[in-house]
């Protein structure tokens, strides 16, 4: 694990207990959880055996978080990015990717109707590959890479919000092509706050 990733994980782990201890009004900074459904789009190299050239795949995530401050939150999420497919001549390549994401959200409130937010974090991912032509070749790979994103949450009640968000997952690895592939994820999510 690189020093940058160790540093990011250390900061993330230190922020949560520090913010909980400093929270004088626990009800103002609640715990929350939610579910997101959307689509993932992979960077592609159509001359190589790497994710589908034209494709998007249905994805989802389940997440939980804690508002540490009116302008700051910490979040953990499990992602399932679906199965990407690439067909080239007589060969078909598939990649199933999932992972655990840890991120910090910076929040900008917009009156009482909602808030804009940006996120930065790290994703611990795993990908399972299969290439089928005359033979079947299977492999898997895992790693840790940076992620970032932005979104808007519309709060239609104090206890609920509806989120529209974009996230970028950098350079998920690939046993068939060096360098891996980045994935863009567009989600619609629903959140419940626990006061």
FENGIDA-V723134 format. One record per residue. N is the residue number from 1. SS is DSSP state (H for helix, E for strand, L for the rest). BURIAL is 1 if it has 24 or more other ideal C-beta (glycine too) atoms within 12 Angstrom, else 0. D_FIRST is the distance of its C-alpha to the first C-alpha in Angstrom with 2 decimals. Layout:
n/ss/burial/d_first
N/SS/BURIAL/D_FIRST
N/SS/BURIAL/D_FIRST
//
This chain:
n/ss/burial/d_first
1/L/0/0.00
2/L/0/3.81
3/H/0/6.66
4/H/0/8.40
5/H/0/6.59
6/H/0/6.80
7/H/0/10.23
8/H/1/11.24
9/H/1/10.73
10/H/0/12.59
11/H/0/15.30
12/H/1/15.73
13/H/0/16.27
14/H/0/18.63
15/H/1/20.66
16/H/1/21.95
17/H/0/23.78
18/H/0/24.92
19/H/1/26.47
20/H/0/28.05
21/H/0/29.65
22/H/0/30.89
23/L/0/32.36
24/L/0/36.09
25/L/0/37.08
26/H/0/34.83
27/H/0/36.95
28/H/0/36.06
29/L/1/32.29
30/L/1/32.17
31/E/1/29.67
32/E/1/29.67
33/E/1/28.71
34/E/1/29.31
35/E/1/29.19
36/E/1/28.65
37/E/1/30.09
38/E/1/29.80
39/E/0/28.89
40/E/1/25.85
41/E/1/26.38
42/E/1/24.13
43/L/1/24.11
44/L/1/26.07
45/L/0/27.14
46/L/0/30.49
47/L/0/30.87
48/L/0/27.91
49/L/1/26.83
50/L/1/24.51
51/L/1/25.16
52/L/1/28.78
53/L/0/30.43
54/L/0/32.52
55/L/1/30.89
56/E/0/29.86
57/E/1/28.95
58/E/0/29.67
59/E/1/26.70
60/E/1/26.49
61/E/1/24.39
62/E/1/25.16
63/E/1/24.02
64/E/1/24.73
65/E/1/24.57
66/E/1/26.17
67/E/1/28.10
68/E/1/27.16
69/E/1/29.77
70/L/0/32.15
71/L/0/29.76
72/E/1/26.34
73/E/1/24.76
74/E/1/21.54
75/E/1/20.99
76/E/1/19.22
77/E/1/20.12
78/E/1/20.11
79/E/1/20.67
80/E/1/22.67
81/E/1/23.02
82/E/1/25.73
83/E/1/26.41
84/E/1/26.57
85/E/1/29.13
86/E/1/30.11
87/E/0/33.44
88/E/0/34.28
89/L/0/37.50
90/L/0/37.59
91/E/0/33.88
92/E/0/32.04
93/E/1/28.28
94/E/1/26.71
95/E/1/23.24
96/E/1/22.68
97/E/1/19.67
98/E/1/18.76
99/E/1/16.03
100/E/1/15.47
101/E/1/15.36
102/E/1/15.19
103/E/1/17.21
104/E/1/19.62
105/E/1/23.06
106/E/1/25.45
107/E/1/28.99
108/E/0/32.27
109/E/0/35.29
110/E/0/38.20
111/L/0/41.29
112/L/0/41.48
113/L/0/40.65
114/E/1/36.90
115/E/1/33.99
116/E/0/31.71
117/E/1/27.98
118/E/1/24.83
119/E/1/21.34
120/E/1/17.77
121/E/1/14.67
122/E/1/11.59
123/E/1/12.18
124/E/1/10.76
125/E/1/13.07
126/E/1/14.90
127/E/1/17.56
128/E/1/20.50
129/E/1/22.54
130/E/1/26.09
131/E/1/28.38
132/E/0/32.06
133/L/0/34.69
134/L/0/36.75
135/L/0/33.96
136/E/0/31.21
137/E/0/27.65
138/E/0/24.95
139/E/0/21.20
140/E/0/18.13
141/E/1/14.56
142/E/0/11.70
143/E/1/8.61
144/E/1/7.56
145/E/1/9.74
146/E/1/12.07
147/E/1/15.56
148/E/1/18.84
149/E/1/22.46
150/E/1/25.91
151/E/1/28.89
152/E/1/32.17
153/E/1/33.20
154/E/1/36.94
155/E/1/38.08
156/E/0/41.31
157/E/0/41.52
158/L/0/39.89
159/L/0/38.19
160/E/0/36.99
161/E/1/35.41
162/E/1/34.98
163/E/1/31.98
164/E/1/31.72
165/E/1/28.25
166/E/1/26.16
167/E/1/22.39
168/E/1/20.23
169/E/1/17.14
170/E/1/15.46
171/E/1/15.03
172/E/1/14.74
173/L/1/14.57
174/L/1/17.77
175/L/1/18.76
176/L/1/22.11
177/L/1/21.27
178/L/0/18.54
179/L/0/16.75
180/L/1/17.09
181/E/1/19.10
182/E/1/19.03
183/E/1/20.96
184/E/1/23.39
185/E/1/24.55
186/E/1/27.91
187/E/1/28.80
188/E/1/31.76
189/E/1/30.88
190/E/1/32.98
191/E/1/32.07
192/E/0/33.91
193/E/1/33.80
194/E/0/34.60
195/L/0/36.76
//
